[in-house]
């Protein structure tokens, strides 16, 4: 998954800021979200939300994107999905080899003392 566009991040930032301020009507705008999330991503979110136990007879593949978004129901699930995807793209830092006391004694050479 590509990184979500800045427009989607701005939308969520604005939404959470308005919710924190207690503004009424601070809701998710489906058109913005649907512009940036694929049907597959929405289905993945629903499956993770429902813990893969969908109600019998519910065919996600036949549903429209707006219906899928309504099933998600919570913008925090979308943020969780997006950040989970980001986490998969971040390379793990390379660890420096840890030297044991035996290794350090090999690295240090005794220098001969000069005779005066």
Protein Blocks (a to p, Z undefined) as FASTA:
>chain_A
ZZddfklmmmmmmmmmmmmnopghiacdfklmmmmpcfklmmmmmmmmnnopacehiafk
lpcfklmmmmnopaklmmmmmmmmmmmmpccddddddddfklmmmmpccdddddZZ
